[in-house]
Amino acid sequence: MTRITRYVSLCFALLVSGDCLAAGGGITFINYYKFILSAIGLEGAVLEEWKPVAGAVFTLVVTTVLGLLYKKRVSNLTDFAPESRFSIRSALEALMSFVDNLASSIIGEEQARKFLGTLMALFLFILISNLSGLVPGFTPATESLSTNLVLGLYIFIVFNIAGIKEHGLIGYLKTFAGPIALMAPFIFSIEMIGALARPVSLALRLYGNIFGDHLVLNVFTGLTYLVLPAFLLFFGLLVACLQSFVFTLLSSIYISLAVSHDH
C-alpha cells in the first residue's frame, strides 16, 4: 500500500462513524457539530436543535476571522493596487466588488454604499455556510429553516428601517397604500401581506435548495461511494454560490423598494 493510499484510507476512516454496519447497512458520516455537542453533555432532541446553532457559530467565527485578517492586511497599506496573486485580500475584494456592483445596479450607487457592509456580511455568511456543507462532517447552518428565518428577519428589519429613515414613518406607510385613495385600504392590505411574506420566502427558498442539494448527495452517496458523488459536489458548489447570490439580490431589491421614491 502506497503512502497516498494509506492517507486516503485514514481520511475515509476518520469520516465514517463506528456504526457504519448498523441496521440498514448504510454508511453514516461523522457530524462534527454533533460530536462536540455530545461532548458537552447534550443529547437527543436537544442536541439536534443545537446543531444549527453550532453551525452558525462556526460560520460566524470563520467570517469574523476573515474580516480581521483583511483589516490587518489593509490597515497600513499605502498602495491600494490589487494584488497580482491569489490571497485573502484579493478574494475578499473581488467579492466586495461583486456585491457592490450588484447593489449599485439595483439600489443606486449613492444609496448602495450605505448598505454595502450589511449585504457583504450577509453574502459572505451564507456563502461560507453553504460551502462548509461540501466538507464531510460539517452541516451548513443554512440547512436549518430556523437559521434562514433569522437571516430573512434581519433583512426585513433592515429594509423597513431604511424605508422609515428615507420617508418618515407616515410617508413609508403611505408607500404601501398606492396612488388611488379609494383603493388604498385594499392595496395597503395586499402590500403589507407581501412585505411580511418576504422574510419567509427568503428563508424557504434558501432552505429548500440547500436541504434538497444535501439530500440528493446523501442518497446517491449511499448508492455509490465513488465518481458520482464528486459530480454532485460540483453541483453543490454551484448551488452554494448561486443561493448566496440570489439571497443578496433579493435583499437588495427589497431595500431598493423601501428607499425608492418612485411609487
C-alpha positions as CSV (number, residue, x, y, z in Angstrom):
1,M,0.0,0.0,0.0
2,T,1.4,3.4,-1.0
3,R,1.6,6.4,1.2
4,I,-1.1,8.2,-0.7
5,T,-3.4,5.1,-0.4
6,R,-2.8,4.9,3.3
7,Y,-3.6,8.6,3.7
8,V,-6.8,8.4,1.8
9,S,-7.9,5.3,3.7
10,L,-7.1,7.1,7.0
11,C,-9.2,10.1,6.0
12,F,-12.1,7.9,5.0
13,A,-11.9,6.0,8.3
14,L,-11.9,9.3,10.2
15,L,-15.0,10.5,8.4
16,V,-17.0,7.3,8.8
17,S,-18.6,6.7,12.1
18,G,-18.3,3.4,14.0
19,D,-21.9,2.5,13.4
20,C,-21.4,2.1,9.7
21,L,-22.6,-1.5,9.9
22,A,-25.8,-0.6,11.8
23,A,-29.2,-1.6,10.8
24,G,-29.9,-0.6,7.2
25,G,-26.3,-1.2,6.1
26,G,-25.7,2.4,5.2
27,I,-22.6,4.4,5.9
28,T,-23.1,7.2,8.4
29,F,-20.6,10.1,8.3
30,I,-19.5,11.8,11.4
31,N,-21.1,15.1,12.2
32,Y,-18.5,17.2,14.0
33,Y,-21.1,19.5,15.5
34,K,-23.0,16.5,16.9
35,F,-19.7,15.2,18.3
36,I,-18.8,18.4,20.0
37,L,-22.3,18.9,21.4
38,S,-22.3,15.4,22.7
39,A,-19.0,16.0,24.4
40,I,-20.5,18.9,26.4
41,G,-23.5,16.8,27.5
42,L,-26.2,17.4,25.0
43,E,-28.1,14.5,23.6
44,G,-31.3,13.5,21.9
45,A,-33.7,16.2,20.6
46,V,-31.8,19.0,22.4
47,L,-28.7,18.0,20.5
48,E,-30.5,18.1,17.2
49,E,-31.9,21.5,18.0
50,W,-28.5,23.0,18.8
51,K,-26.7,21.6,15.7
52,P,-27.7,24.6,13.5
53,V,-26.6,27.0,16.3
54,A,-23.2,25.3,16.3
55,G,-23.0,25.6,12.5
56,A,-24.0,29.3,12.7
57,V,-21.3,29.9,15.3
58,F,-18.7,28.2,13.3
59,T,-19.6,30.2,10.2
60,L,-19.6,33.4,12.2
61,V,-16.2,32.7,13.6
62,V,-14.8,32.0,10.1
63,T,-16.4,35.2,8.7
64,T,-15.0,37.2,11.6
65,V,-11.5,35.8,11.3
66,L,-11.5,36.6,7.5
67,G,-12.7,40.1,8.3
68,L,-9.9,40.6,10.9
69,L,-7.3,39.2,8.6
70,Y,-8.4,41.5,5.8
71,K,-8.4,44.5,8.2
72,K,-4.9,43.7,9.4
73,R,-3.7,43.3,5.8
74,V,-5.1,46.7,4.5
75,S,-4.9,48.9,7.6
76,N,-1.3,50.1,6.8
77,L,-1.4,50.0,3.1
78,T,-0.1,52.9,1.0
79,D,-0.5,51.2,-2.3
80,F,-4.1,50.2,-3.0
81,A,-3.5,48.4,-6.3
82,P,-5.0,44.9,-6.4
83,E,-2.6,42.1,-5.6
84,S,-1.4,40.1,-8.6
85,R,-1.6,36.7,-6.7
86,F,-4.5,35.0,-5.0
87,S,-4.8,35.9,-1.3
88,I,-7.4,36.5,1.3
89,R,-7.3,40.2,0.4
90,S,-7.8,39.7,-3.3
91,A,-10.6,37.1,-2.8
92,L,-12.5,39.4,-0.4
93,E,-12.0,42.4,-2.5
94,A,-13.3,40.5,-5.5
95,L,-16.4,39.5,-3.5
96,M,-16.9,43.1,-2.2
97,S,-16.6,44.4,-5.8
98,F,-19.2,41.9,-6.9
99,V,-21.7,42.8,-4.1
100,D,-21.1,46.5,-4.6
101,N,-21.8,46.3,-8.3
102,L,-24.9,44.2,-7.7
103,A,-26.2,46.6,-5.1
104,S,-25.3,49.7,-7.1
105,S,-27.2,48.4,-10.1
106,I,-30.4,47.8,-8.1
107,I,-30.4,50.4,-5.3
108,G,-28.3,53.1,-6.9
109,E,-24.6,53.9,-6.3
110,E,-25.2,56.5,-3.6
111,Q,-27.7,54.5,-1.6
112,A,-25.8,51.2,-2.1
113,R,-22.8,52.3,-0.2
114,K,-24.9,52.7,2.9
115,F,-25.8,49.0,2.8
116,L,-22.6,47.5,1.4
117,G,-21.4,46.3,4.8
118,T,-24.8,44.7,5.6
119,L,-25.1,43.0,2.2
120,M,-21.4,41.9,2.1
121,A,-21.7,40.3,5.6
122,L,-24.9,38.6,4.6
123,F,-23.4,37.3,1.3
124,L,-20.2,36.1,3.0
125,F,-22.1,34.4,5.9
126,I,-24.4,32.5,3.6
127,L,-21.6,31.6,1.2
128,I,-19.3,30.2,3.9
129,S,-22.1,28.3,5.5
130,N,-23.1,26.8,2.2
131,L,-19.6,25.9,1.3
132,S,-19.0,24.3,4.7
133,G,-21.7,21.8,3.8
134,L,-19.4,20.4,1.0
135,V,-16.9,19.3,3.6
136,P,-17.8,15.8,5.1
137,G,-18.7,16.1,8.7
138,F,-20.0,19.7,8.6
139,T,-23.7,20.6,8.4
140,P,-24.3,24.0,7.0
141,A,-26.3,26.4,9.2
142,T,-28.4,27.3,6.2
143,E,-29.8,23.8,6.1
144,S,-31.9,24.8,9.1
145,L,-35.1,26.7,8.5
146,S,-34.7,28.5,11.8
147,T,-31.3,30.0,10.8
148,N,-32.7,31.1,7.4
149,L,-35.7,32.7,9.1
150,V,-33.4,34.7,11.3
151,L,-31.5,35.9,8.2
152,G,-34.8,36.8,6.5
153,L,-36.0,38.6,9.6
154,Y,-32.7,40.6,9.7
155,I,-33.2,41.8,6.1
156,F,-36.9,42.6,7.0
157,I,-35.7,44.8,9.8
158,V,-33.0,46.4,7.7
159,F,-35.2,47.4,4.7
160,N,-38.1,48.6,6.9
161,I,-35.7,50.8,9.0
162,A,-34.2,52.1,5.7
163,G,-37.6,52.9,4.4
164,I,-38.6,54.8,7.6
165,K,-35.4,56.8,7.6
166,E,-35.9,57.7,3.9
167,H,-39.6,58.6,4.0
168,G,-40.5,59.0,7.7
169,L,-42.9,56.6,9.4
170,I,-46.1,58.0,7.9
171,G,-44.5,58.6,4.5
172,Y,-43.3,55.0,4.4
173,L,-46.7,53.6,5.3
174,K,-48.2,55.6,2.5
175,T,-45.9,53.8,0.0
176,F,-48.0,50.7,0.8
177,A,-51.3,52.4,0.0
178,G,-50.9,53.1,-3.7
179,P,-51.9,56.3,-5.6
180,I,-55.7,55.8,-5.6
181,A,-57.3,56.9,-2.3
182,L,-60.4,54.7,-2.9
183,M,-58.3,51.6,-3.3
184,A,-55.9,52.4,-0.6
185,P,-57.3,50.1,2.1
186,F,-57.3,47.1,-0.2
187,I,-53.9,47.8,-1.7
188,F,-52.4,48.5,1.7
189,S,-53.6,45.1,3.0
190,I,-52.1,43.3,0.0
191,E,-48.8,45.2,0.2
192,M,-48.5,44.5,3.9
193,I,-49.1,40.8,3.4
194,G,-46.5,40.8,0.6
195,A,-44.0,42.6,2.8
196,L,-44.5,40.3,5.8
197,A,-44.1,37.3,3.4
198,R,-40.7,38.4,2.2
199,P,-38.5,37.1,5.1
200,V,-40.4,33.8,4.9
201,S,-39.9,33.4,1.2
202,L,-36.2,34.2,1.5
203,A,-35.9,31.6,4.2
204,L,-37.9,28.9,2.4
205,R,-36.0,29.4,-0.9
206,L,-32.6,29.1,0.8
207,Y,-33.7,26.2,3.0
208,G,-35.3,24.2,0.1
209,N,-32.3,24.5,-2.2
210,I,-29.6,23.7,0.4
211,F,-31.6,20.9,2.0
212,G,-32.5,19.4,-1.3
213,D,-28.9,19.5,-2.6
214,H,-27.6,17.7,0.5
215,L,-30.5,15.2,0.4
216,V,-29.6,14.3,-3.2
217,L,-25.9,14.0,-2.3
218,N,-26.7,11.7,0.6
219,V,-29.0,9.4,-1.4
220,F,-26.5,9.0,-4.3
221,T,-23.5,8.6,-1.9
222,G,-25.4,5.8,-0.3
223,L,-25.8,4.1,-3.7
224,T,-22.2,4.6,-5.0
225,Y,-19.3,6.0,-3.0
226,L,-17.1,6.8,-5.9
227,V,-17.2,9.1,-9.0
228,L,-20.9,10.2,-8.9
229,P,-20.6,12.0,-5.5
230,A,-17.8,14.1,-7.0
231,F,-20.1,15.4,-9.7
232,L,-22.8,16.1,-7.2
233,L,-20.3,18.0,-5.1
234,F,-19.5,20.2,-8.1
235,F,-23.3,20.8,-8.5
236,G,-23.4,21.6,-4.7
237,L,-20.7,24.2,-5.3
238,L,-22.8,25.9,-7.9
239,V,-25.9,25.8,-5.7
240,A,-23.9,27.2,-2.7
241,C,-22.7,30.2,-4.8
242,L,-26.0,30.7,-6.6
243,Q,-28.1,30.7,-3.5
244,S,-25.8,33.3,-1.8
245,F,-26.2,35.5,-4.9
246,V,-30.0,35.1,-5.0
247,F,-30.4,35.9,-1.3
248,T,-28.3,39.0,-1.7
249,L,-30.0,40.0,-4.9
250,L,-33.5,39.8,-3.4
251,S,-32.3,41.6,-0.3
252,S,-31.0,44.4,-2.5
253,I,-34.4,44.6,-4.3
254,Y,-36.3,44.8,-1.0
255,I,-34.0,47.6,0.2
256,S,-34.4,49.4,-3.2
257,L,-38.2,49.2,-2.9
258,A,-38.1,50.6,0.6
259,V,-36.0,53.6,-0.2
260,S,-37.3,54.4,-3.6
261,H,-39.4,57.5,-4.2
262,D,-41.0,56.0,-7.4
263,H,-44.2,54.7,-6.0
